Amino acid sequence: MAKLSAEAKVGLLVLGGSVILLYMTFAVGKYEFGAKKGYVVEATFDSVAGLDDKAAVRMAGVKIGTVEKVVLEDSRAKLVLRIDPGVKIARGSEAGVKTMGLLGDKFVEINPRRKTEYGAESPEQSAFYREGERIETTTSPSDVDKLVSQLSGIADDIKQVTASLRQVFGTERGARSMEDILADLRGTTSNIREFSYALRSDGSELVMRLNELATNLNGVVNDNRDNLKVTLENAREASRSAELALASIENVTKKIDRGEGTLGKLVSDDSMYNNIDSAAKGISDYTSRIERMKTIVAFRSEYMFPQSKTYFTLELKPKPDKYYILEVASDPYAKYTRSEVVTTPPGTTTVSETYEDRLRFSVEFAKRWGNLALRMGLIESRGGIGADYFAFDDRVKFSLDAWNFSSTEPGNLNTHMKASLNYTINKLLLLNAGYDNFLNSDRAAAFVGVGLRFDDDDLKYLLGSVPVPK
């Protein structure tokens, strides 16, 4: 077998080192061969100080691309971002320049917006950014020089405070003031010590003084013994006056029994009794109708992935086939706000859409025929109608509601319709599920919920268990 010469070995070593060096160069420089993968979007910032080409683009902390180019456009920095294939950026997302850690590398962070908070401008426009489009909303990084300037101002304030303290306590006058304060504290401590010594040594004398006070009180009682006798005589006179008053009352009752006077006529006349009896029957009939009215109080919460709604419901049923529903709901989409801001230059329009959680009210009248009930009135502060179908002794209820027929909110123009299925366990625990706003795809959401339901018997038991302060 032929052996390699020294020159061949050196050549092979140089060739292997060159291949490794070439690989490391392309790996560190992140060079690519062939067509670049992914798609390109743009973003404009007031400043991108410290951000260079090849910087990472991240979303939720995960790298999704790189900064391909940094150029100056109309006195602002324009970044060309190459996004990995398969990664979609929703419209309305915000791009910002962040720092990895305290002193780490800078990168571009994409903060996506929820799909329900941003709608496309036209039916043909996609809900995600495409090749060559620009991210409108951006935030520039914090200015380090400005932070250093603020820290310098704080340091100057601290210096002024220490200088003021030095002027107060650093001079001869300040030193004397401090010595006077310490001297006063020593005097106060000495007085407290002397007072404790006096209590310890003169405690027996204090007991003697208390004994003398008790003796004096006994003397006062003995001196006023005659006055006590007079008070007892007055009590006897009051007792005799009470006996006379009782005799007068007895005389009046005898006159009433004989039918004399106004009270006598009221007692002896049958017509008064008949009127009172009629009034009592009317009151009894009214109270019986109140007792027949069935009251139901319910609380429930619906989780809509990821929003949630909370309901408080009061049902009043004067008859089994007729009832009223009063409901208060906390709606996370109660108030919609849209604002557009045009910046010049370069004339970029920034769209901001927000929702505010508020209370909404429902007041409905319901009429039932067998297992079917129809409702109408206010549903979540809008005019609406609804229907319920009951099964399995009213433990299962399927509901369909429709309201908000003339909405002008973008992405929520169709009628708000909600389908739900409720199941009551042991007449107390309530489970429900369904699909909300299914006519508007941007706002449609499935939900599951749980709640509590109390009828008249439960409310009487709960109210009877509440302790009443005496």
Buried (B, 14 or more C-beta within 10 A) or exposed (E): EEEEEEEEEEEEEEEEEEEEEEEEEEEEEEEEEEEEEBBBBBBBBEEBBEBEEEBBBBBEEEEBBBBBEBEEEEEBBBBBBBBBEEBEBBBBBBBBBBBEEEEEEBBBBBBBBEBBBBBBEEEEEEEBBEEEBEBBBBBBBEEEEEEEEEEEEEEEEEEEEEEEEEEEEEEEEBEEEEEEEEEEEEEEEEEEEEEEEEEEEEEEEEEEEEEEEEEEEEEEEEEEEEEEEEEEEEEEEEEEEEEEEEEEEEEEEEEBEEEEEEEBEBEBEEEEEEEEEEEEEEEEEEEEEEEEEBEBBBBBBBBBEEBBBBBBBEBEBEEEEEBBBBBBBBBBBBEBEEEEEEEEEEEBEBBEBEBEEEEBEBEBEBEBEEEEBBBBBBBBBBEBBBBBEBEEEEEEBBBBBBBBEEBEBBBBEBBBBBEBEBEBEEEEEBBBBBBBBBBBEBBBBEBEBBBEBBBBEBEEEEEEEEEEEE
